[in-house]
Amino acid sequence: MSKWCDIGVNLFSSQFDSDRAAVVERAALAGVAQLVLIGSDIDESRQNIAFCQQHRGCCSTAGVHPHQAANVRPDWLIQLQALSRQAEVISIGECGLDFNRDFSPRDQQQLVFAEQLQLARQCGKPVYLHERDAFTTQLAMLKEHQISHGVTHCFTGDVQQLKAYLDLGLYIGITGWVCDERRGEALQQALRYIPSDRLLLETDAPYLLPRTMQPKPKSRRNEPAYLPVIAQMVARLTNRTMDELATLTWQNSQLLFGFQPSLSTAYA
């Protein structure tokens, strides 16, 4: 069986409250041997870390999502610095800018983002990036802070944006968006420009259930066990076999995040 890494799982979404551990078990049975749990605020990052300490094959990001930027406590950065030193934390984020929903004021988003970019550089860990309708500002901030180590999570942009991120040295995370015949065409075109050593796969579970999945779960909930469905589409569009795609994306995840052997071989 091919071995996969899902670099984006929102495991502490309320949609997983009833069967969180079982979700991880089903992923392992499907060959998804490594899960990166996404921390969108300080509390969720802590929950992720505690879960990872009890479940092999899991690691976590730690950060503050732009939606949560307006809600940070005065000592949030001190807390995040402490979390960044935990062995289970392999990336800083999910951080970035979201000018689509503007749940937090833009100046506050930029302030919180800048602090996390600086922290990532200080601790030598990759950034885990979110961006929506804020490409120009985000790119400028990445350049200002000389960011070259990280991943653009759930990339849905066009070829021009893709090349700009690649020029910085970033990896690209591809989700089930690529399986959507309604809105995924631009991503399908951009996919062909991603070098083999920069490609990563993610579900963003429980969101973005692949539209190509048959039959679809009644809950309409995505989960990491469905990562091979996304991989099938990516393999077809890039003229690769599933084994080839599994090997290169697994290697890419190890290179970017520097997984410890005890983590990366948990289900080998």
N, C-alpha and C positions, 0 to 999 in steps of 0.2 A: 504494500500500500504506500502511495506517495505521502510524504510528510510535509505539512503545511504550517505556516505561522499566520495567524490572524492578528494584524497589528492594530486593530481598532474594535474594542468591545466595551460597551457601556453596561457593564455587568451589574451595577447597582442602580440601574433603572428599576422603577417599581414594577415593570413588566416581568422582571425576573424574581420577584420576591418569593414566589411559591416554589421555585425549583432551581435556585441559583447553582448549587453544587451539581445537580443533574445536567445542567447546560454544559458544564465543563466536561463531564463524563461523556456526554453524547459527542462533543467535539473531538475528544480523544479517539472514540470509536470510529469517527469519520476521517481520521488521519490528521486532524488539526491539533498538533502536538504542543504548540506554543500559543498562548494568548497574551496580548498586551491590553490590560485594562486601562480605560481612559479616566483620568482624574480631571473633573471639570471645576472643582473648587477644593478648598482645603479639607472639608469634611469627607467628601467622596474619595479624595486621595488617601486619606487615613483608612477609610473602609476598605479600599482596594488593597492597601499594604497588609492589613490584618488578614484579609482573605488569602492573599498570596503566601503568607507565612504558614497557612494551613493546607494549601493546595499546590502541588508541584505542577510545573508547566505553565505557571502564571507569573507575570510581572506587571508593573504598573508605571504609568506616567504620574506626575504630580504637578498641578498647576491650577490656573484660574482662567476659565473660559471668558471671552469678552461679554457674554450675556451676564456673567456674575461679577463683572468688574465694579459695578456700582455698589455691591454688597460686601466688599472686603472689609474686614476689621482692621483697626489701626496697626495691629502687629502681624498682619497677614504675611508679610515678606519674611519676617523672622521665623514664622511657622513653616513657610515653604522652604526656607533654607535648611531647616532641620529635617524636613521630609526628604529633601534632595540627597541627604547623606545616607538614607536607608538603602540597604543592599537591594531591596525589591524594586526600587525606583530607577528606571533606565532612561528616562527622558523627562524634559521639562515642558509642561503643557497639560492639557490642551490650551494653547494660548494664541492670540491673534486679534483680528479685527472683524467685526460684523456690522457693516453699515446698511444691511438689508432690514433687519428687525430693530436695530438700535435700542435694545433692551437696556443698555447702559449708555450714558452720554459719551460721545466720541472722544472727547479729551480725556475722560477717565479710562476708556478702553486703551488709548494710546499710552497713558501713564503706566497702567498695570502691565501692558504688553512689554513696554521698554524695560521695566524692572525684571521681567522674566527672561528676556533676551540677555540681559546683563548677567543674571544668575546662571543661565546655561553656559555662557562663556566662562564664568568663574569656576564652575564645577566640572566643566569638560564634558557635559552630557548634551545629546542632541535635543533640538527643540521639536515639539510636536505641534504643528501649525494648523490653525483654523483661519479661513478667510472667506468672506462673502460680500460681494459688492464693494470691496475695499482694496482692490489689487494695487492700485497706484501708490496709495499711502503705505500699505503693508510692505511692498517691495522697497520703497524708500527707507523704511525703518530697518528692514533686514540688511540693507546695504550700509546704513549708518552704523549699525552695531556689528558689522562684519561677520554676519552669520553665514556659515558654509556647511554646517553640520546639523542635519535634521530632516524632517519629512513633512511634506505638504499633505496633511490628512484629508481624505475624502476629496481629492482633486476633481473638479467638474468644469475647469476652465477650457480655454481654446488653445490652439497651437502656440500662439504668441506668448501667452501667459506661461504655458508649459516650458517653453525655451528659456524664459527669463528665470524661472525657478531652477532649471537645470544648470544654467550658467553660474548660479550661486553655488552649485554643488549639492543641491538638495535631492533627496529621494522623493518619489511620487507614490502616494497611496491610492489604489484603485478599488472602488466599492461596486456594489450592485447597480449603481447609476449607469454603468456601462451596459447593463442588460436591458435598459429601458428604451424601447423603440420610439417613444414619444419625445424624450428630451435628452437622450444619450448620444445622439448622432455626432455632435461636436467632440465629445469625449472619445468616441470610437475612432474618429479621425486622428485625434491627438495621440492616442495610444500608440500608434505606429512610430511616433517620434521619440518614445521613451527608450533610452539605452537599456540593454538587458541587465546592466549592473546598477540600475537606479529604480527598478520596478518592485513595488510591494503590493500585497493584497490585503484587503480588510473587509469585514462585513458592516461595520458601524452598527452592529446589533444593539438593540432590537429594531433599529430603523432600516430603511432601504432594502426590504425583502426583494430579491431578484425577480423581476417580472417574467423571466424565462423559466422559473421554477415550476415544475409540474409533477404531482399535484401540489398546490399551495396549502400550507397549514391553515386550518380554520381560524386560528388566532391572528393570522396575518403578521405574526411576530417573526422577525429575523433572528437567527442565532448563529454562533460560529460554526456549527456543524454544516451549515449551508455554504461555507466558503468555496468548496469545490464546484458549486454551481457557477459562481462568479469566475472561477478559474477556467471553466470550460469555455466561456465566452472569450476571455482574454487569450486563451490558447488558440482558439479559432481565428481571432482577429490578427494575431501575431505569427501565425503559421508555426506554432510550436506544439509538441506533444505535451500531454499533462505531466509526464515525468520530467521533461525538460523544464517546464514552468515551475514545478514544485521545487526542483533542485536549485534553480537560480534565485527564486524568491526566498527560499529558506536561507541560502547563503547571504543574500542581501540583508535580511533581517538580523542575522548574526553579526555582520560587519557594521551595520548602523548602530545597533543597540548594545553590542558587546555582551551578549548573554553569557552568564556564567555556565560552565559545563553542567552543573547540577540542575540548572533550569532547562537548557537547550536539549538535553538528552533524556528528559523525564519520561518520554513515551517512545524513545528510540527502540 
